[in-house]
Amino acid sequence: MLRVTSLPNRSLNRLIVGLVMVLVIGAPLVGVLYFLDQYRTPGPGIVDRDIQVAQDALTQNPNLLNARLTLATAYMKNGRFADAVSQYDEILKAAPDANAALLGRGSAELALDKLDAAAADFQKVVDAAVGGEMANVDPQLESAYFSLGVIQVKNGQPKDAVISLSKAILIKRTDADALNLLGTALMQAGEPKRAVTALRQATALVPIDWCEPYAQMETAYTSLGDLAGAQYAGGMVALCEKRPEDAKSTLGPLTSGTYAVDALIGLGLVAEVQNDTAAAVDAYSRVLTQDPQNFAANTGLARVGGGPSGSPAPSPSSSTTSGS
């Protein structure tokens, strides 16, 4: 330790100046050095680590099919579809009937736009599973049907797609993607009425932040000459596109007509987006006066704190008063 009191005045002045310079220049430098000490170059991500671990395992034992499946799956996540196909090929040489590998290779081929090869793999899964005891609840069979539907829509075969997707939905009725794609296929097949049914089922499962089914629904309603239905769907597209005021002005006039319940649910969702609890409670409560068991209204009311799901909701007048 330097004893400042023992230094001559000139030395003391130099020390003071030096300390000031340390504070002016050194403090930022200390900050930089601290940052460099604390900063660590990001290591490989989870997928990259999975790839490395699986590659290391296969280097030691090329016959580990589980390692190949892990590697193929990681390649898929990493967008390395051709590499994934190579790994699935090796698995299928050893186990030609491995459904997981067939589905994986088919998905990789689909991503590479090799539609015929993908369809062949998915069809193998269908042929193997369709007569099985658990076929009506088989998730791999459902996936194969859905993927065939995707290919058939891409190939301009909407009627075949309708069949494949309908079979997928029989296995998993809550597959919103399959329902949406079924709506697409039905529109292409010239059946807008059935398309509306499928699309409404899809949006019942995923009511917000999914524009595609509402946009298709608007087109379907328009082709049917149902202007109110098209207006409802258009309002929901506006909500999905983050235009809540447009959605509100579009849905508002529909609250007393055929699409009153739909419009009110939509207005409730708009109110939630705008953090207007009173308006949301009012909209959902008005639905429950017409349909007390309405799932969307009950769950919406529970979300905004208007009452537990499934319990009697406050009347529209009381909820409006309480929110004023």
N, C-alpha and C positions, 0 to 999 in steps of 0.2 A: 504494500500500500504506500502510495506517495503521500508524504506529509506536506500539504500545500503551505502551511505556516512557516516552514523552514526555508522556502525558496525565496530568492531575491525577487524584487518587484517585477523586473522584466520577465523573468521566468514564470512568475505568477500570471502575468498578463498573457504570455504565450499559452499557458495552460488553459486559461479561461477561453481564449480564442479557439484553442484546439477542441475543448469540450463543446463549444457552440457548433463548430464544424461537424463534430461527431453527431450531434443532435440533428443538424440540418441534413447532413449527407448520410450518416450512419443509420439513422432510424429507418428510412426507406430500404436501405441495404439489408438491415436486419430482417425487415419484412419479407424481402425477396428471398433471403437465405432460409427463412422459416418456411416459406411456401415451397421452395425446392426440397427442403427436408421432409415436408409433409406429403408433397405430391407423389403419387405413384402412377406410373404409366398403366392405363387399364389393361388388365390381362385378357385372355381370350374369353369370349362369352360362353354361356352354358352350352349352346349348340356346338360351338367350336371345340369345347372340352369333350363333349360327347363323341364328336368325330375322332378326336385324338385318342381317347380311351379305347374306342371300338377298333380303330386302326392298329393300335398297339396290341390289342387282344388277338386280332387276326394275324398279325405278324408272328405271334407265338404259336397260334393254332388256327390255320385257315379253315378248319372244319366246324368252327363254332357258329352255328346258324343263328343263334340269338344275337351274337355280336354283329353278324351281317345285317340282321333285321334292324338292330339299333343304329347301325351305320347308315343304312338306307333311309331310315326315318329321319335321321339328322340331316342327311343330304337333301331330303325333301324340304325340311324346314329352312334350309340354307339356300333353296332355289337351285340346287345342283341336280336337276332332274335326270340328265343323262347318266351321271354317276350313280344316282339312285337305281335307275333301270339296270345298270350293270350288277349291282349288288343283289337286286331281286332275281335277276337271271341266275346267279350262282345258287341262291336259295332254292329256286324252282328246279334246278338240275337235280338237287338232292331230295327235294320234297315237292313233286309236281302238283300236288293237290293242296298246298298250303294256301288257304284262303287269304290270310293276312298279306302274304307276299303277292298274290294275284291282285288283290285290291290295291296294294301299294304300287305295284308296277303299272296297273291300269291308270291310276291317278297321275303317275309320272308321265306316262305316255299321253294322257289327256292334256297335261300341261305343255307337252312338246307338240301338241296338235297332231299326234299320230292316232287319229280317231279309230281307224279300223283295228289296229293292234289293241287299243284300250278296250274297245267294245268286245273283242274276243276274250280278253281276260275277265271282264265283268260277267260275260255270258257263262264262262266256266264256273264262276261262283254260283250263279243262278242255277245252272244245271245240276250242280252238286248238292245244293241246299234246298231246292224247291220242294222236294218230296219228303223232307225230313220231318221228324216228329215235332220239332220246335220251329218250323218254318214261319209260323205266324207271329213269332216274337224274335226272330233271328236278326240282330243288328247288322251283321255282315250281308245278309241277303237284302235287307232294306237299303244299305249303302250301294250295293250292286245295282239294284233297280233304279235308284236315284241317278247314279252315274250313267246308266244306259239312257235314262231320260234326257240328261244333259247332252249326250252325244246325238241322240235322235233329234233334239231341237236344233242343234248346230247343223245337222245334216238335212234339215228341212223335211223331217218326218214327224210332223206334230201328232198325227193319229197314233203312231207307234209310241211316241213319248207319253201321250195321255194314258196308254195302257201301262207302261212301265211305272210312271209316277203314281198312278192310282194304286198299283200293287205296293209301292213303297209306303204310301200313306196308310194302307190297311195294316201294315206292320207297325208303323209309328205315326199315329194320328196327330202328334204335336210337332211334326217336322215342318216348320214354317217355310223353310227353303223349298221343300218339295211342293208344298201348296202353292207357293208363289210361281214356281216353274210350271206347275200344272196349269195355273191361270194363263201363263204365256203360251203354252201348247194349245190350250183350248181356244185362245184368241186366234192363233195361227190356223187352227182347224175350223174356224168360222162358227164357234159356239160361245158367243159373248155372255150369254145368260149363265151358263155353267162356269165360265171364267170368273164372273162376279162372285159366285158362291165360293169358289176356291180362294180367291183373293181376299174376300172378307174373312174367311177362316184364318188366312195367314196373318192379316192385320189384327185379328182378335188376339193372336198369340204374341205379336210384336207390334203394339199400337203406335209407337213413336220412333223417330230417328231411322225410318226405313222408307225411303221415298218410292222405290220401284213399284211395289204392289199398289199403292194409291194412284200412281200415274197410270198404271195399266187399268186400274179400276175406272178411272176417269174416261179413258178411251172406250172401255167396254160399255159403260153407261151411256156414253154419247152415241155409240153405234146402235144401242137399243132405243134411242130416242128418249131416254130418261134424263131430262135436263136437271132435275133436282138431285138425282143420284150423282150425276157428273159434277154438280156444284159442291156436294158434300165431299166427294173425293178430291176435288180441286182445293177445297179448304184445308184438307188434311195434307195435301202436297205442300201448301203454303206453310203450314206448321212445321213440317219436316224440313223445309228449306230455311228455317229460322226467320220466318216472316209472320210473327204471331198476330200483328195487327191486321194484316191481310186475311189471315185465317179467321180471325174474329169477325170481320166484316162479311166474309163469305158464308160462314156457318150461322151467323145470327139470324138471318131471315128464314132459316130452315127449322127453327125450334118449335114451330106449331104445325108442321106438316107431316108427311109420310116419314121423313127422315129426322123427326124430332129427337128421338133417343140418340141416334148417331151424332147429330149435331151437338146435342148437349154434352155427350161424352167428349167430343172434340173440343168444345168450349171449356170443359173442365180441365183438359190437358193443356190448353192454351193458358188458362189461369195459373196452372201449376208452373208452367215455364216462366210466367211473369211474376211468380211469387205472390199472387193475389189469392190468399187463402179463402177469403169470404166469397169471392166469385166462384172458386172451385167447389166449395161446399154447396153453394146455391145450385150450380149446374148439376152436380151429382145427386143432390137431394131431389131435384125436379125429375131426374130419371127414375128414382126409386118410387116416386108417387105413381108412376105408370108401370114400372116393372120392379117390384120389391126385391126380386132375387137377382137382379142384373149384376153379374160378376164385376164388370169393369167399373160400374158406379160404386159398388160396395168397397172394392179394393182402392179405388181412387179416394173415396171418403176416408178410408183408414189411413191412407198416405198423408192426407192434409190435416189429420187430427179431428175430423168431423164426427168420428164415432168408430167403434171397432168394426172390422170387416164382418158383414153379415148381420149386424145389429140394426134396429130401426134407426133411420136417419132423422135429423131434425127437419121440420117442415121448411119449404123454401122461404116463407115469410119470416120465420124465426131466425134462419141462418142469415138472411139478408140483414135483419135488424141487428143481430149480434155483430155483424161485420161492419156496420156503418159507424 
